[in-house]
C-alpha cells in the first residue's frame, strides 16, 4: 500500500480550497454587478482570496540528532522516488533548518544561507527577500540522482576558529570540557544556517510545506525558529528514538520549545517514537516485541505528561524500504499507517476549520448584510407594485396626496443624510483615536527607548529586566485601548439603533471590533520569549547574540500583532457604516423612483400600464439578484461555511 491516504486527503483539501476561491470570487462579482461594492469590502475579499491562493499546510519536524527524522520525512512523502531523496544516514545529517515547498514562480532549486549571517542583526524574514545573499543550486527534477547529490550539500561542514564558533552559538566551553576537548584549535561547524528547497513534488504543489529542524542546538540559538517558524506550522511532529526513550536533551527540547510553542494554541503535536525495529528480539518473539513497544510508549507518555494515544510508534527505515519495494507486509510492520491517518485526517481537518472560521469572520457579515438588503429591496418592490395597482388615478386628490407624501419623504431623506454624516463624523473621530492608540509612533517610542536601555545593560540580569519592562509597556499600551474600544462599540450600536427606530431601516447587527484577540496573541509572544530566554541552552550560549536576536524576533512579532490591530481597527471603522450607507442609497432610489412614476402617471393615464410593467421588470431583476445570492450561499455552505442567516 502506497501513501495514498494522505495524498488523497491533500488533493481533496486543495480542490475544496479551489472551489471556495471560485465561490468567493463569484460573490465579489455579484456585489460589483448590483452596486453593493465599496473599496474597503472589496479589499477585504481580495485579501481573503489572496490568502487562500497562497495557503500552505506546514508540518514542522523537530528532534535531537540521530532520531531518524529525515528518514521519516523520506518515508512519508518522497518514497516514490525510489531512493533517499533527503540525505539520511547514522549520526547528525540535518545541519541547518530546512524548508521544503513548491515555488511556482522560482522553479526548482536549493538556496543556502551562510552560517556567518547569524552575526548580523537581520532577521531570516528579511534575508529571504534578498536572493543574492543565498547560494543557489538548480535542481533537475527529471534526475532523482542529481537531486540527491545536490541535497548532500545540506550536510556540509567546515573548520573555524573556536572564538567564531562560540559567537555563532555552535561551541560551548563547558560542553566541550564534558566531552574531553576543552581547548580545540579548530571547531567543525555547519556551512549553512538555513536552507530553502523548492521542487514540484505532487504534495508540495497541492500546498504542503515541510520544516525540518536540526535539533536542540539550533532551537536554542535561533529565536526566530522557535518563536516564529514553529508556531506558524499547522502541526509539529516530535521524534524520539525507541531504543533510548526520552533523553535529557529530548525533554529539554519538548519542555522549552515544542510543548511551550503548542500549549497556548490549537496547534497539533504528534510524538513519533521511531526506530521500533531496534527493539526486536528473536528470543522474545512477536509478543515480547509488542510488549516492549507498549512499555516504552507508556514510559515516554508519563515523562512527557501526555496521553499514550498521542505517541505513534513507527520504523521509518522499514516504511521507506517497504514503499520502495512495494512490500505490504513490511509496511504494515513499520506501523506508519496510524501516523499517516493522523496527518491526513486530524491536521487537514483542523486547518480547514481554521480557514473557514477566518472567512466567516471576515465576510460572514457582508453576506448577511447582502441577504438583508436584497430581502428588503424585494419586499419594497412588491409593496410598491401592489400600491400602484390599487391607486385610483381618476381621483386627483389621492394622487396629489401621494405626491405630497413622496416630497415629505424626500425631505426626510435629506434629514437622514445630514444626520448620518454628523453621526459618521463623530464615529470616525472616535475610531481614529482607537487606531492611533496602538499606532506605529507609540510602538516605536516604547521599542526604541527600551532597546537603548538594554544596549547599556552591563549584566544579563539587567538585560532581562529591561526586556520584561518592554513586555509590560506594550501590554499596557493595548490595555489602554480597551476603554476606547468599548466606547467606539457603544457609539456604533447607538447609531445603528437610531436609524432603525427613526427611519425604519432594516436592523443589521453591526460588526463590532474586539481587541481581545491581539491581547491574547501578545501574551503568547511574551510567554514564548520568557520560556526561550530562561532555557538552559540559551543560558549557555553567547548572551549578547542570543538576547539581541531574541529581542529582534520578539519585537518583530509584537510589532506585527500591533500593526494588525491598527490595520484591522482602521478597516473596521471604514466598513462598519457601509450597511447604513447602502440602505440610505436604496432609500433614495425608492423615493426618486416612486416620485417619478407618480409624475408620469399624473401627466398621462397611458403611463399606468407602462409604470406597472417597469415595476414588474424591477421586481424580476431583484428576484434574480436574490436567487443568485441564495445560490452562492448554498455553494458556500456546501464547502462548510455556515453563516448566521437562515
C-alpha positions, 0 to 999 in steps of 0.5 A: 500500500502506497501513501495514498491516504494522505495524498488523497486527503491533500488533493481533496483539501486543495480542490475544496480550497479551489472551489471556495476561491471560485465561490468567493470570487463569484460573490465579489462579482455579484456585489460589483454587478448590483452596486453593493461594492465599496473599496474597503469590502472589496479589499477585504475579499481580495485579501481573503482570496489572496490568502487562500491562493497562497495557503500552505499546510506546514508540518514542522519536524523537530528532534535531537540528532540521530532520531531518524527524522529525515528518514521519516520525512523520506518515508512519508512523502518522497518514497516514490522516488525510489531512493533517499531523496533527503540525505539520511544516514547514522549520526547528525545529517540535518545541519541547518533548518530546512524548508521544503515547498513548491515555488511556482514562480522560482522553479526548482532549486536549493538556496543556502544561507551562510552560517556567518549571517547569524552575526548580523542583526537581520532577521531570516524574514528579511534575508529571504527577500534578498536572493543574492545573499543565498547560494543557489543550486538548480535542481533537475527534477527529471534526475532523482540522482542529481537531486540527491547529490545536490541535497548532500550539500545540506550536510556540509561542514567546515573548520573555524576558529573556536572564538567564531564558533562560540559567537555563532552559538555552535561551541560551548566551553563547558560542553566541550570540557564534558566531552574531553576537548576543552581547548580545540584549535579548530571547531567543525561547524555547519556551512549553512544556517538555513536552507530553502528547497523548492521542487514540484513534488505532487504534495508540495504543489497541492500546498504542503510545506515541510520544516525540518529542524536540526535539533536542540542546538539550533532551537536554542540559538535561533529565536526566530525558529522557535518563536516564529517558524514553529508556531506558524506550522499547522502541526509539529511532529516530535521524534524520539528514538525507541531504543533510548526513550526520552533523553535529557536533551529530548525533554529539554527540547519538548519542555522549552520549545515544542510543548511551550510553542503548542500549549497556548494554541490549537496547534497539533503535536504528534510524538513519533517514537521511531526506530521500533525495529531496534527493539526486536528480539528473536528470543522474545518473539512477536509478543515480547516485541509488542510488549516492549513497544507498549512499555516504552510508549507508556514510559515516554507518555508519563515523562512527557505528561501526555496521553499514550494515544498521542505517541505513534510508534513507527520504523521509518527505515522499514516504511521507506524500504517497504514503499520502495519495494512495494512490500505490504507486509513490511509496511504494515510492520513499520506501523506508519499507517496510524501516523499517516491517518493522523496527518491526513485526517486530524491536521487537514481537518483542523486547518480547514476549520481554521480557514473557514472560521477566518472567512466567516469572520471576515465576510460572514457579515457582508453576506448577511448584510447582502441577504438583508438588503436584497430581502428588503429591496424585494419586499419594497418592490412588491409593496410598491407594485401592489400600491400602484395597482390599487391607486385610483388615478381618476381621483386627483386628490389621492394622487396629489396626496401621494405626491405630497407624501413622496416630497415629505419623504424626500425631505426626510431623506435629506434629514437622514443624510445630514444626520448620518454624516454628523453621526459618521463624523463623530464615529470616525473621530472616535475610531481614529483615536482607537487606531492611533492608540496602538499606532506605529509612533507609540510602538516605536517610542516604547521599542526604541527607548527600551532597546537603548536601555538594554544596549547599556545593560552591563549584566544579563540580569539587567538585560532581562529586566529591561526586556520584561519592562518592554513586555509590560509597556506594550501590554499596557499600551493595548490595555489602554485601548480597551476603554476606547474600544468599548466606547467606539462599540457603544457609539456604533450600536447607538447609531445603528439603533437610531436609524432603525427606530427613526427611519425604519431601516432594516436592523443589521447587527453591526460588526463590532471590533474586539481587541481581545484577540491581539491581547491574547496573541501578545501574551503568547509572544511574551510567554514564548520569549520568557520560556526561550530566554530562561532555557538552559541552552540559551543560558549557555550560549553567547548572551549578547547574540542570543538576547539581541536576536531574541529581542529582534524576533520578539519585537518583530512579532509584537510589532506585527500583532500591533500593526494588525490591530491598527490595520484591522481597527482602521478597516473596521471603522471604514466598513462598519457604516457601509450597511447604513450607507447602502440602505440610505442609497436604496432609500433614495432610489425608492423615493426618486423612483416612486416620485417619478412614476407618480409624475408620469402617471399624473401627466398621462393615464397611458403611463399606468400600464407602462409604470406597472410593467417597469415595476414588474421588470424591477421586481424580476431583476431583484428576484434574480439578484436574490436567487443568485445570492441564495445560490452562492450561499448554498455553494458556500455552505456546501464547502462548510461555511455556515453563516448566521442567516437562515 
